[in-house]
């Protein structure tokens, strides 16, 4: 937020500023909520369960998003396993969420239902994918697949359902986009709930077309871009362009 406020000293075309300046503040809260909602979609699709209660979930990274996500998961009754380079964050999660601490490299090989990467990107690669014993990957980190096509296929071949990163972690962008029309926190959270239905549509397309979920997600995104491009080229009867 402070970084965005510094940028704002040079231009007004900035979102993600503090609520005191008319913005939405730290978007991490909505990002974490969107990941939580998206994880529930993955669990419904893969395990046919409506609840996270009793599931073993590993959270890699306990920063702004990961810690809030852990709170949501704990309240839902999940059994948490956590890791982070910051021992203080790990200790906090152990104390507040009754989580079990694991080593930085040990998180991959855990016998768990869901792996939630919420730290660095490119952590799903030739070294880590063979170690995975989870059914689902659903976390907030960006660019989780080191090689998008190759590692998407590798995870699919292992029977692991992946919630594409830029879909499940979209809550933050949804949140700051709300600043453009006057920020409304309730509206931002409501819109973030739409991540559930978007992911379910991606999972369905993936299954029907027998393609990895990250490829199915790309196809859906490209279709939406083309659709919006076509709409923007339509003129009303008065000759005025429709504004999207």
Secondary structure, 3 states (H helix, E strand, C coil): CHHHHHHHCCCCCCCCCCHHHCCCCCCHHHHHHHHHHHHHHHHHHHHCCCCCCCCEEEEECCCHHHHHHHHHHHHCCCEEEEECCCHHHHHHHHHHHCCEECCCCCCCCCCCCEEEECCCCCCECCCCHHHCCCCEECCCCCCCECCHHHHHHHHHHCCCEECCHHHHCCHHHHHHHHHHHCCCHHHHHHHHCHHHHHHHHHHHHHHHHCCCHHHHHHHHHHHHHHHHHHHHCCECCCCCECCC
